[in-house]
Amino acid sequence: MEKVRIAVPSSNPGGLEAEVGAHFGHCDVYTIIDVEAGSVAQVSTLPNVPHAQGGCMAPVQHLASNGVNLLIAGGMGMRPLMGFNQVGIQVYYGAGAPNVGTAVDALLKGALVPFTQEYTCGGGQ
């Protein structure tokens, strides 16, 4: 991973010590991690956009428009997963990480698996 921008749904305030959100659409913020040459170069916070039940595509467009390439998520429905795939954001399953820093470290070490249909929820969960 030469240069990527990773988003992790998290609690507010964000940062590498922030708790990883269980569901991408219901987090307070996204912790944004810019990685260059395999190392964390910058950490920032991006507020989540409000969306109603069924409006799960708003965060997809929000993250895409902010240059995100990778997303580490704990849960999402099939529709946003397809949306992320369509906009070129790779999604990895990162449930169980105690904080954002641990999730990102696992991704950089190749320990996270791509998010597949088996991890999707029924939506709104």
C-alpha positions in Angstrom: 0.0 0.0 0.0 2.0 3.0 -1.3 -0.6 5.7 -0.7 -4.1 5.2 0.5 -6.8 6.9 2.5 -8.6 4.6 5.0 -11.8 5.4 6.8 -12.9 3.7 10.0 -16.3 4.3 11.5 -15.6 5.4 15.1 -16.7 7.2 18.2 -16.1 10.9 18.6 -13.5 12.2 19.2 -11.7 10.2 16.5 -8.1 9.3 16.4 -6.2 6.0 16.6 -7.5 5.3 20.1 -11.1 5.8 19.1 -13.5 2.9 19.5 -14.3 1.2 16.2 -18.0 1.6 15.3 -20.0 -1.6 15.0 -21.9 -0.4 11.9 -20.6 2.0 9.3 -23.7 4.1 8.9 -24.4 4.7 12.6 -21.0 6.1 13.7 -20.4 9.6 15.0 -17.4 10.2 12.8 -15.0 8.4 10.4 -11.4 8.4 11.5 -9.5 9.1 8.3 -6.0 7.6 8.1 -3.7 8.6 5.3 -1.0 6.0 4.7 2.1 6.6 2.7 4.7 3.9 2.0 3.1 1.5 4.5 3.1 4.0 7.5 0.5 6.3 9.0 1.2 9.8 7.6 -1.8 11.7 9.0 -5.0 11.1 11.1 -8.1 13.3 10.8 -11.8 13.1 11.5 -14.7 13.3 9.1 -18.2 13.7 10.5 -20.7 11.2 9.4 -23.6 12.4 7.3 -27.1 12.0 8.7 -29.3 9.5 6.8 -32.6 7.9 7.4 -33.4 4.2 7.3 -32.8 3.1 3.7 -30.6 6.1 3.0 -27.4 4.1 3.3 -25.9 5.5 0.1 -25.3 8.9 1.6 -22.2 7.8 3.5 -20.9 5.9 0.4 -20.9 9.2 -1.6 -19.6 11.2 1.3 -16.5 8.9 1.7 -15.9 8.7 -2.0 -16.0 12.5 -2.4 -13.5 12.8 0.4 -10.9 10.6 -1.4 -11.3 7.4 0.7 -9.9 4.3 -1.0 -10.4 1.7 1.8 -13.0 1.3 4.5 -12.7 -0.9 7.6 -16.2 -1.8 8.8 -17.9 -4.0 11.3 -21.3 -4.2 9.7 -23.4 -3.0 6.7 -26.1 -4.1 4.4 -25.7 -5.5 0.9 -26.7 -2.3 -0.8 -24.0 0.0 0.6 -21.4 -2.8 0.1 -22.3 -2.8 -3.6 -22.2 1.0 -3.6 -18.7 1.0 -2.1 -17.6 -1.5 -4.8 -19.1 0.7 -7.5 -17.2 3.8 -6.4 -13.9 1.9 -6.0 -13.7 1.8 -2.2 -12.4 -1.6 -1.0 -14.2 -2.7 2.2 -12.5 -4.9 4.8 -14.1 -6.6 7.8 -12.7 -5.2 11.0 -15.2 -6.1 13.7 -13.5 -7.0 17.0 -10.6 -4.5 16.9 -10.4 -2.6 20.2 -9.6 0.7 18.5 -9.0 2.3 15.1 -5.2 2.0 15.4 -5.4 -1.7 15.9 -7.8 -2.1 13.0 -5.5 -0.1 10.7 -2.4 -2.0 11.8 -4.2 -5.3 11.1 -5.1 -4.1 7.6 -1.6 -3.0 6.9 -0.3 -6.4 8.0 -2.8 -8.2 5.7 -4.7 -9.7 8.6 -8.2 -8.3 7.6 -10.4 -10.0 5.1 -12.4 -8.3 2.3 -16.0 -7.6 3.3 -18.2 -10.1 1.6 -21.9 -10.9 1.6 -21.5 -13.3 4.6 -20.8 -10.3 6.8 -23.8 -8.1 5.7 -26.6 -7.3 8.0 -30.3 -6.8 7.2 -29.8 -3.0 7.1 -30.3 -0.5 9.9 -28.6 -2.7 12.5 
